[in-house]
Amino acid sequence: MYIGSTGLAGLHHLIWEVVDNSVDEAMAGFATRINVTLLADGGCRVDDDGRGFPVDPYPSGPHKGKSAAEVVLTVLHAGGKFGGEGYKVSGGLHGVGVSVVNALSERLLLEVDKGGRRYKQEYAKGGKPQGKIADIGPTPARGRTTGSSVSFWPDPTVFVAEGTEFVTRTVLERLQTMAFLNRGLEIVFKDEREGKEQDVTFQYKGGIVDFVKHLNQSKEALFSKVAHYEDEDTEGGQTLDIAIQWNTGYYEGIHGYANGISTIEGGMHVEGFKTALTSVVNKYARSKNLLKEKDDNLLGEDIREGITAIVSVKLREPQFEGQTKAKL
């Protein structure tokens, strides 16, 4: 199963797959806001103010005559760059992207705003196009001139284990984490379901520094300032973002993320951070004569006592262990 399960975890992965595309567009500098709406009829809509899915048809090849948008929504592993503008489509959590969302929905609606025009295409019964993408008129005045909107209704014959009702708390927690990990990105959540109506906006100018402060808000920090380090390898397509703060507690709280995915079982990025931290602290202690030549090095577990840290990496082609992506 491409989304991990047909229970609630798999159901919510449908949202994450679509949101990941919008996050990629925002991080490329083309979108500033993502809206996630739980619809009154049980569906979910994700829209952004990015460039919009490419709508021009392929002039040749196996997808000749189809729009790039249709290929993204119907062909497995179609993530990549589309069109001369270099529009990038995320592979999503399990590397399969929105085509699986389409396949596991009883209905999906795509709306794209580009060049002052609104384009629309509908899918039904497991991702079957209900006609080609069509220009339906001028872009409505709704606060954006370009962007994409994907609305989908999960197939109840697929998600039989626990049904197709989205859990508000699960969605909010994930969206908040994504806002923390993508500094400055505005994510707006709206629940339109009867009796559950609410609006929540997440935006963090400090990124993971704010994330650490959030995790430590009920703890007594040893230092008021959160240490922050970031680096980027533009040629390799990799970025590293680390934030650290110690508190008076004893718990070691190191949280690893790879491309926005929580690696709860750790991985090379977390192990590398631990090794480097132990080395740096011991070197500092010896340079300041806090450790004498005859003294043993401080143990890593002692150094990490009371630490809260976020280790976030973004990689071009991350290699995870297992289908759940819990370890990098």
Secondary structure, DSSP 8 states (H G I E B T S, - for coil): -TTS-SSHHHHHHHHHHHHHHHHHHHHTTS-SEEEEEE-TTS-EEEEESSS----SBBSSSTTBTSBHHHHHHHSTT--EEETTTTEEE--TTTT-THHHHHHTEEEEEEEEEETTEEEEEEEETTTEESS--EEEEE--SSS-SSEEEEEEEE-TTT-TTT-S---HHHHHHHHHHHHHHSTT-EEEEEE-STT--EEEEE--TTTHHHHHHHHTTTS-BSSSS-EEEEEEETTTTEEEEEEEEEBSS---EEEEEETTEE-TT--HHHHHHHHHHHHHHHHHHHHTTSS-TTS----HHHHTTTEEEEEEEE-SS---BTTTT-B-
